[in-house]
Amino acid sequence: AAGMFLRLLSDVRWRAANPKWRRMTCCQRSTSSTAEPHPVSLPAQAQVVICGGGIMGTSVAYHLSKMGWKDIVLLEQGRLAAGTTRFCAGIVSTARHVSLELKMANYSNKLYQQLEQETGVQTGYTKTGSISLAQTQDRLISLKRIASSLNVMGIPCEIITPKQVAQLHPLINIHDLVGAMYVPEDALVSSANVSLALATAASRNGVQIHERTSVSHVSVQKGRVTGVETDRGQIQCQYFVNCAGQWAYELGHSGGEPVNIPLHACEHFYLLTHPLKEPLASNLPTIVDPDGRIYIRNWQGGILSGGFEKNPKPLFTEGRNQLEIQNLQEDWDHFEPLLSALLRRMPDLEALQIMQLVNCPESFTPDMRCIMGESPTVRGYFVLAGMNSAGISYGGGAGKYLAEWMVNGYPSENVWPLDLKRFGTLQSSRTFLRHRVMEVMPLMCDLKVPRWDFQTGRQLRTSPLYDRLDAQGARWMEKHGFERVKYFVPPGKDLLDLDQSKTFYKPDWFDIVGSEVKCCKEAVCVIDMSSFTKFEISSTGDQALESLQYLFSNDLDVPVGHVVHTGMLNEKGGYENDCSIARLSKRSFFMISPTDQQVHCWAWLKNRLPDDSNLTMEDVTWKYTALNLIGPRAVDVLSELSYAPITPEHFPSLFCKEMSVGYANGIRVMSITHTGEPGFMLYIPIEYALHVYNEVMNMGQKYGIRNAGYYALRSLRIEKFFAFWGQDLDAFTTPMECGREFQVKLEKGMHFLGQEALLEQKQNGVYKRFTMFILEDHDTDMDLWPWWGEPIFRNGRYVGKTTSSAYSYSLERHVCLGFVQHFDEKTGEELVVTTDFINQGEYEIDIAGQRFQAKAKLYPFSSLFTHRRRKDEVELSGYQRE
């Protein structure tokens, strides 16, 4: 009852604050107690139609209108903020593992703080702070890593003792705690009221809002959004934004061209209590107890407490759902473990009277990150959904980024970790989603050590060699649904123990990977890299070459049989893709890209290649198995199998030749390994894969051949200072910033996408530089390991973060890669980063609050002598792309 009263009060306040709605209400004459007449008819056309009146839809409308777009219609099938937003716990927390999510939450917090003053709508914003508890040392390490990120972003945060927890929140039982993280500026809000406040501001800026209006179909012509059909008529539009929350999946499939939005709802429980005898103070910190799987906040003098149980209950798998979410059935048996955890954490609550157990649906995604961006198949179709129970924390920031994306063509931050295009159609199976969210929801609280893997939805995309490799001890990870080998467990090792080892310190696979790396350097190894994205682009005339010359930064007009490393840049000169392209013939090109580029790269090229029937692009990822033959003896193995000369004179670096290997014809062999070591990539028609692999392994026995995995590959490429897309390189990183100017055809007088931005950087300098760091005073056996995302300090000042790291078995040191920036000490203004600035600094890497000295290098150890040596080596071996 109290919740419904708040909801009604919110409606009254919003409509009272909005003159347009006051006029509409005056005209209403209801003839039925159950049907609410629509006050105004829908417009025939609009620039943007947003579907969904929760926190996401209203935030997008608010930010679009702030950026000057006025011709916007927001449609809500029920009442504003009556979906998941209505039941949201209202906790605004910046304590996030992913840097981008942390930034979104921080922006949301600042937006909500001033929203009441801007709109006149009470949002219930109360700065309470939050305390994240740690029952184990590993959990405390995890919190320390988050605290390091918060502190360098200027968000106050400290690691505190259990006694300090008790001082801040006297009702908390601290006997089993080892520490905690306190974030004093975290807050509480009324989620529905925030949504209504955003709607109020948007409406004042010209946005039309229509409740009780359902979208039934999104019209698409020639791959573009043209309008929407509703139960009240049609609206023609240029842009459609799907903010339909748990219904986003069904809505995505209701259009003429399906848009896959992989999310699934689960029941989420929390309880509300009556006020304590001595009501809790409104500014009492929110408690997050991840080891107990619960959160606790003040609610009207009592408490609101929910959590993420180990055995979640997915719902609406068949697509059934409710218009406005009514309170689902209470399930006290299901909630009992969370209630027990609550009573252990706050024993004084035993006698407290419970008001209600709330059960509402929350949407979860396959990788626990929200979904935003433009559809890869329908231009003008944008999505913002799947908040994984953090909608109110992300609402402001996510709406801002999506609005920027629509208005400017790109957001102000690299949002690839949240981009819809990180998923393919394979993640849209309802069975897959149902099983995956049953794993994802408990993972919200589980300790996530580096390089953990999902267990559900596995063995979906596999190489033809999967069973053969599995029988030899392969340990698997998954990328874009594709199974890839981490490393191979030698006979006699305890497999179960190795699979369950999870740590922030030296991992149990250390020696195994070390032996694989040693073999790559001294003999020969085979790595199955079939997951790489592979496209063939061809034409009847010069159309393919002309188009690719504009879309790629390096010169592709090379002799047939040559391989070119190149970036696919955007207008800002940033990497949309990093790839290798082999010229198969005068009019045919073979393109190899990172595994997770399959959807993104296809959409990027499809939208920019000319609509010409003489120009074709085919995704041939599934047609070829890729074997990476690495090591000094690779040339011996290949020459014996092919009876062809493989010497540098006959087979120079960056060369592609179609050869026979064993009995198999048509093997595309390239003299690159993506690691800096000598060797070859073999692209094998899939029906020959097993034969070629067996031949290679049999012939290689006398040369000491063995299998290897991606962990060895990572160590090799990082010690050679090779960047890869998605972690080191992104849409905001240019070739000039990472030492790849030699891969750009600036001096050849050819126009290409991103050229103007690169010419400007060449003239004015860059504001960040990709740098290699070797840890100096770090004990590999005893100290915490760097993984990625660690703050970098120069002369005691924060200058950037690491993007990837690995142990170098050659240097016997940890190597971190990352970008260094230069900020003016007084004004904070960004300054040009020069070679001298990099070389003259004293550096430290912060690992969970502990700083380790590091030596900065702009070139790897193996090629510090001359820049030319660096260039040759890079061209010889290519860049690792995972």
QUIWOMO-V133312 format. One record per residue. N is the residue number from 1. PHI is phi in radians with two decimals (none if undefined). Layout:
n: <N/N>
phi: <PHI/PHI>
This chain:
n: <1/2/3/4/5/6/7/8/9/10/11/12/13/14/15/16/17/18/19/20/21/22/23/24/25/26/27/28/29/30/31/32/33/34/35/36/37/38/39/40/41/42/43/44/45/46/47/48/49/50/51/52/53/54/55/56/57/58/59/60/61/62/63/64/65/66/67/68/69/70/71/72/73/74/75/76/77/78/79/80/81/82/83/84/85/86/87/88/89/90/91/92/93/94/95/96/97/98/99/100/101/102/103/104/105/106/107/108/109/110/111/112/113/114/115/116/117/118/119/120/121/122/123/124/125/126/127/128/129/130/131/132/133/134/135/136/137/138/139/140/141/142/143/144/145/146/147/148/149/150/151/152/153/154/155/156/157/158/159/160/161/162/163/164/165/166/167/168/169/170/171/172/173/174/175/176/177/178/179/180/181/182/183/184/185/186/187/188/189/190/191/192/193/194/195/196/197/198/199/200/201/202/203/204/205/206/207/208/209/210/211/212/213/214/215/216/217/218/219/220/221/222/223/224/225/226/227/228/229/230/231/232/233/234/235/236/237/238/239/240/241/242/243/244/245/246/247/248/249/250/251/252/253/254/255/256/257/258/259/260/261/262/263/264/265/266/267/268/269/270/271/272/273/274/275/276/277/278/279/280/281/282/283/284/285/286/287/288/289/290/291/292/293/294/295/296/297/298/299/300/301/302/303/304/305/306/307/308/309/310/311/312/313/314/315/316/317/318/319/320/321/322/323/324/325/326/327/328/329/330/331/332/333/334/335/336/337/338/339/340/341/342/343/344/345/346/347/348/349/350/351/352/353/354/355/356/357/358/359/360/361/362/363/364/365/366/367/368/369/370/371/372/373/374/375/376/377/378/379/380/381/382/383/384/385/386/387/388/389/390/391/392/393/394/395/396/397/398/399/400/401/402/403/404/405/406/407/408/409/410/411/412/413/414/415/416/417/418/419/420/421/422/423/424/425/426/427/428/429/430/431/432/433/434/435/436/437/438/439/440/441/442/443/444/445/446/447/448/449/450/451/452/453/454/455/456/457/458/459/460/461/462/463/464/465/466/467/468/469/470/471/472/473/474/475/476/477/478/479/480/481/482/483/484/485/486/487/488/489/490/491/492/493/494/495/496/497/498/499/500/501/502/503/504/505/506/507/508/509/510/511/512/513/514/515/516/517/518/519/520/521/522/523/524/525/526/527/528/529/530/531/532/533/534/535/536/537/538/539/540/541/542/543/544/545/546/547/548/549/550/551/552/553/554/555/556/557/558/559/560/561/562/563/564/565/566/567/568/569/570/571/572/573/574/575/576/577/578/579/580/581/582/583/584/585/586/587/588/589/590/591/592/593/594/595/596/597/598/599/600/601/602/603/604/605/606/607/608/609/610/611/612/613/614/615/616/617/618/619/620/621/622/623/624/625/626/627/628/629/630/631/632/633/634/635/636/637/638/639/640/641/642/643/644/645/646/647/648/649/650/651/652/653/654/655/656/657/658/659/660/661/662/663/664/665/666/667/668/669/670/671/672/673/674/675/676/677/678/679/680/681/682/683/684/685/686/687/688/689/690/691/692/693/694/695/696/697/698/699/700/701/702/703/704/705/706/707/708/709/710/711/712/713/714/715/716/717/718/719/720/721/722/723/724/725/726/727/728/729/730/731/732/733/734/735/736/737/738/739/740/741/742/743/744/745/746/747/748/749/750/751/752/753/754/755/756/757/758/759/760/761/762/763/764/765/766/767/768/769/770/771/772/773/774/775/776/777/778/779/780/781/782/783/784/785/786/787/788/789/790/791/792/793/794/795/796/797/798/799/800/801/802/803/804/805/806/807/808/809/810/811/812/813/814/815/816/817/818/819/820/821/822/823/824/825/826/827/828/829/830/831/832/833/834/835/836/837/838/839/840/841/842/843/844/845/846/847/848/849/850/851/852/853/854/855/856/857/858/859/860/861/862/863/864/865/866/867/868/869/870/871/872/873/874/875/876/877/878/879/880/881/882>
phi: <none/-1.10/-1.09/-1.16/-1.08/-1.05/-1.08/-1.14/-1.07/-1.06/-1.02/-1.09/-1.07/-1.12/-1.21/-1.17/-1.42/-2.04/-1.01/-1.05/-1.26/-1.11/-1.12/-1.09/-1.11/-1.06/-1.49/-1.29/-2.34/-1.39/-1.77/-2.46/-1.32/-1.77/-1.90/-1.70/-1.14/-1.42/-1.16/-2.39/-1.36/-1.27/-1.23/-1.31/-2.66/-2.73/-1.26/-2.27/-2.05/-1.87/-1.83/2.18/-1.87/-1.54/-1.10/-1.26/-1.07/-1.21/-1.18/-1.10/-1.06/-1.04/-1.29/-1.08/-1.19/-1.16/-1.55/1.81/-1.47/-1.97/-1.45/-2.22/-2.11/-1.88/-1.96/-2.23/-1.20/-2.08/-1.95/-0.97/1.03/-1.73/-1.61/-1.01/-0.96/-1.07/-1.68/-1.04/-1.20/1.38/-1.64/-1.78/-2.15/-1.68/-1.34/-2.24/-1.32/-1.52/-0.97/-1.12/-1.14/-1.08/-1.15/-1.08/-1.16/-1.14/-1.11/-1.00/-1.02/-1.19/-1.13/-1.12/-1.08/-1.83/-1.18/-1.10/-1.14/-1.23/-1.94/1.45/-1.67/-1.18/-1.87/1.26/-1.11/-2.38/-1.42/-1.89/1.38/-2.39/-2.18/-1.72/-1.60/-2.19/-1.65/-2.33/-1.14/-1.09/-1.11/-1.13/-1.07/-1.01/-1.17/-1.14/-1.13/-1.13/-1.05/-1.05/-1.16/-1.09/-1.11/-1.27/-1.56/1.43/-1.69/-0.98/-2.91/-2.59/-1.51/-2.15/-1.52/-0.99/-1.10/-1.18/-1.04/-1.10/-1.19/-1.37/-2.49/-1.07/-1.44/-1.44/-1.40/-1.90/-1.11/-1.85/-1.62/-1.90/2.87/-2.86/-2.08/-1.92/-2.05/-1.16/-1.72/-1.12/-2.49/-2.11/-2.47/-1.56/-1.05/-1.08/-1.18/-1.07/-1.08/-1.19/-1.15/-1.10/-1.13/-1.04/-1.12/-1.11/-1.09/-1.10/-1.54/1.89/-1.25/-1.58/-2.07/-2.22/-1.50/0.92/-2.33/-1.74/-1.52/-1.85/-2.79/-1.87/-1.45/-2.31/-2.34/0.90/1.34/-2.25/-1.15/-2.12/2.98/-2.31/-1.88/-2.18/-1.30/-2.15/2.14/-1.74/-2.29/-1.38/-2.70/-1.65/-2.25/-2.21/-2.09/-1.58/-2.05/-1.52/1.05/-1.14/-1.66/-1.07/-1.08/-1.09/-1.09/-1.06/-1.62/-1.61/-1.52/-1.12/-2.07/-1.06/-2.03/-1.44/-2.17/-1.34/-2.56/-2.64/-1.53/-2.25/-1.22/-2.23/-1.95/-2.61/-1.93/-2.04/-2.02/-1.24/-1.04/-1.17/-0.96/-1.87/-0.92/-1.13/-1.15/-1.18/-1.77/-1.17/-1.06/-1.26/-1.87/-2.06/-2.05/-1.10/-1.23/-1.60/1.19/-2.28/-2.26/-2.43/-2.36/-1.20/-2.53/0.93/1.53/-1.87/-2.28/-2.09/-2.44/-2.42/-3.09/-2.21/-1.24/-1.33/-2.15/-1.15/-2.01/-1.20/-2.57/1.10/-1.04/-1.38/1.71/-1.22/-2.75/-1.87/-1.15/-1.80/-1.18/-1.47/-1.10/-1.23/-1.15/-1.12/-2.54/-1.17/-1.09/-1.19/-1.41/-0.94/-1.05/-1.24/-1.11/-1.09/-1.11/-1.13/-1.22/-1.18/-1.37/-2.30/-1.03/-1.20/-1.45/-0.83/-1.61/-1.32/-1.51/-1.45/-1.52/-2.91/-1.79/-1.58/-2.25/-2.42/-1.34/-2.21/-1.64/-2.19/-1.96/-1.14/-2.17/1.18/-2.07/-1.22/-2.04/-2.52/2.12/-1.57/-1.07/-1.28/-1.89/-2.26/-1.18/1.44/-1.78/-1.89/-2.32/-2.55/-2.87/1.22/-1.54/0.92/1.17/-2.18/-1.02/-1.25/-1.19/-1.62/-0.86/-1.13/-1.16/-1.14/-1.09/-1.13/-1.10/-1.18/-1.09/-1.07/-1.03/-1.24/-1.36/-1.71/1.62/-2.83/-1.40/-1.47/-2.27/-1.28/-1.82/-0.92/-1.02/-1.98/-1.16/-0.91/-1.30/-1.28/-1.82/-1.96/-1.13/-1.13/-1.50/-1.77/-1.14/-1.11/-1.13/-1.02/-1.11/-1.05/-1.22/-1.16/-1.21/-1.19/-1.54/-1.13/-1.07/-1.12/-1.14/-0.98/-1.90/-1.10/-1.24/-1.84/-1.39/-1.01/1.10/-1.45/-2.27/-1.18/-1.79/-1.61/1.14/-1.69/0.97/-1.53/-2.04/-2.35/-1.27/-1.04/-1.61/-0.93/-1.10/-1.09/-1.25/-1.06/-1.18/-1.70/1.68/-1.10/-1.96/-1.90/-2.25/-2.21/-2.37/0.94/1.44/-1.71/-1.33/-2.33/-1.41/-1.39/-2.92/-1.99/-1.43/-1.14/-0.98/1.65/-1.31/-1.35/-1.13/-1.11/-1.06/-1.19/-1.13/-1.67/-1.30/-2.33/-2.78/-1.57/-1.74/-1.02/-1.44/-1.20/-1.48/-0.94/-1.22/-1.08/-1.13/-1.03/-1.23/-1.17/-1.09/-1.03/-1.15/-1.08/-1.49/-1.95/-2.31/-2.75/-2.24/-2.08/-2.15/-1.37/-2.11/-1.14/-1.27/-0.89/-1.32/-2.31/-2.08/-2.02/-2.14/-2.53/-2.67/-1.42/-2.19/-1.63/-1.03/-1.10/-1.06/-1.09/-1.19/-1.22/-1.07/-1.38/-1.50/-2.14/-1.47/-1.69/-1.38/-1.70/-1.49/-1.95/-1.03/-1.00/1.70/-1.66/-1.99/-2.11/-1.55/-2.68/-1.72/-1.87/-1.73/-1.69/-1.06/-1.53/1.47/-1.46/-1.36/-1.45/-2.85/-2.26/-2.59/-2.01/-2.20/-1.77/-1.56/-1.39/-2.70/-1.02/-2.16/-2.44/-2.28/-2.02/-2.00/-2.03/-2.26/-1.04/-0.96/-1.46/-1.57/-0.99/-1.44/-1.09/-1.14/-1.05/-1.14/-1.06/-1.21/-1.04/-1.35/-2.07/-1.27/-1.11/-1.38/-2.31/-1.16/-1.50/-2.03/-2.19/-2.29/-2.22/-1.46/-1.97/-0.90/-1.33/-1.44/-2.19/-1.61/-1.96/-1.98/-1.75/-1.75/-1.98/2.24/-1.13/-1.66/-1.05/-1.12/-1.20/-1.07/-1.20/-1.16/-1.23/-1.43/-1.90/0.91/-2.26/-1.19/-2.02/-1.20/-0.97/-1.20/-1.58/-2.43/-1.20/-1.12/0.91/-2.22/-2.24/-2.45/-1.50/-2.41/-1.69/-2.25/1.16/-1.50/-1.56/-1.72/1.25/-1.47/-1.48/-1.89/-2.13/-1.53/-2.53/-2.31/1.16/-2.30/1.66/-1.64/-1.21/2.62/-2.52/-1.74/-1.97/-1.75/-1.94/-0.88/-1.00/-1.25/-1.70/-1.00/-1.13/-1.06/-1.13/-1.07/-1.08/-1.08/-1.07/-1.17/-1.18/-1.15/-1.37/-0.96/-1.27/-1.79/1.38/-1.18/-2.67/-1.36/-2.50/-2.20/-1.24/-1.16/-1.14/-1.02/-1.11/-1.07/-1.13/-1.28/-1.28/-1.21/-1.61/1.15/-1.68/-1.49/-2.30/-1.26/1.73/-2.15/-1.53/-1.84/-2.69/-1.18/-1.92/-1.96/-1.86/-1.01/-1.17/-1.49/-2.22/1.21/-2.03/-1.03/-1.22/-1.64/-2.15/-1.53/-1.13/-1.59/-1.70/1.22/-1.90/-1.43/-2.56/-1.12/1.62/-1.06/-1.04/-1.12/-1.23/-1.09/-1.12/-1.15/-1.09/-1.38/-1.75/1.68/-1.95/-1.83/-2.69/-2.31/-1.25/-2.34/-1.82/-2.14/-1.90/-1.21/-1.69/-1.90/-1.84/-1.63/-1.03/-1.39/-1.91/-1.53/-1.07/-1.54/-1.39/-2.15/-3.07/1.43/-1.41/-1.12/-1.90/-2.05/-2.10/0.88/1.47/-1.93/-1.18/-2.27/2.83/-2.30/-1.27/-1.93/-2.80/-2.76/-2.83/-1.43/-1.64/-1.27/-1.37/-1.43/0.96/-2.54/-1.41/-2.07/-2.03/-1.95/-3.05/-1.85/-1.86/-1.99/-2.27/-1.94/-1.08/-1.12/-1.63/-1.70/1.40/-1.19/-1.24/-2.07/-1.14/-1.67/-1.79/-1.05/-1.08/-1.04/-1.16/-1.29/-1.69/-1.70/-1.81/-1.97/-2.41/-1.92/-1.59/-1.95/0.92/1.60/-1.84/-1.73/-2.11/-1.14/-2.49/-1.75/-1.64/-2.34/-1.71/-2.40/-1.22/-1.00/-1.26/-2.50/-1.51/-1.26/-2.49/-1.11/-1.11/-1.05/-1.04/-1.11/-1.07/-1.15/-1.10/-1.15/-1.17/-1.98/1.43/-1.79/-1.21/-2.28/-1.59>
